[in-house]
Amino acid sequence: MTEQHVHLMFGMSEQGVMKAALHKAEIRHSHKLLSFNDWFAYGPLSGIDLTDGESSRISWMSQRLSNYDKLYTYNPEHQIGTVIRAIKAIPEGSRITIWHGDHAHDQIGLRFAVYLLQDREVQIVLNNAAEEFQTLFLSEVSDKEAQNKMPVLLPVNLAQLKKEHFIPMLGRLEQKASLSDEQRIQLTNEWQDLSLKDLPLRLWENNQFKCSDENALDDIIDEVVTELGLQFDDHYVPASRVVAEVLVKLHRYYLRKDFLEFRLRSLIETKKLQFKGAPGQLHRYSVKTG
């Protein structure tokens, strides 16, 4: 059987940083790197390993998220169907490290990957880089907090890491145990359960999924608009400012800007928010509570 080390990730930014880390560690030639370019925390998941299911998901997401279609089609080699074919082409006997963080997108992605590999004779290692960061760099974070006299947000998303963070993590991979058959079956079953749920928004809290309607965070968005509105004479807050504030407030969820923009548009349509300007691009309009 062929031995090969494959790294699987779930975002273009983290893939780019990992590629740089592999080069810096001088092991790029012997390691293969694959990455999905999607956001599994939102939208339909049923049958996305099939052409019809993937097409349905693209259509559904594109109707809601303004940048989804452009970002999804920009790199065809990272689309779901293409990555699935690459995963299924991984030689038997390979060692596959699935890199993930502490948010729904990665947690769903890793279960999807294990599902795709369910009948393959490969070693699968799960590596929580957010936890690894705390193990390796917590003293550095503490020093920065003491220096700046303010708390530093610990990463939940791998795109927040630098190549200097990934390099020592790569050196620790051989210590990691691969998933047992029982663990692989459990993760496969969890993927199948998740993919059949109708609720479109998935959040990761206390090491479990919370499936919700897409309006689940609207009250928090409304609160942010109200709070920021006090800083403006007419109470209208730039939409870009609202989105930036919500991203920080809910950083643990790793939300997308275009999802929050979609929710702002929905709140405007239902008269829960008033607006001035031209909704369509965040920098062109402002909102206030209705």
Summary of the structure (lengths in Angstrom):
residues: 290
radius of gyration: 20.4
end to end distance: 64.2
largest distance: 69.6
contacts: 868
relative contact order: 0.13
helix: 53%
strand: 16%
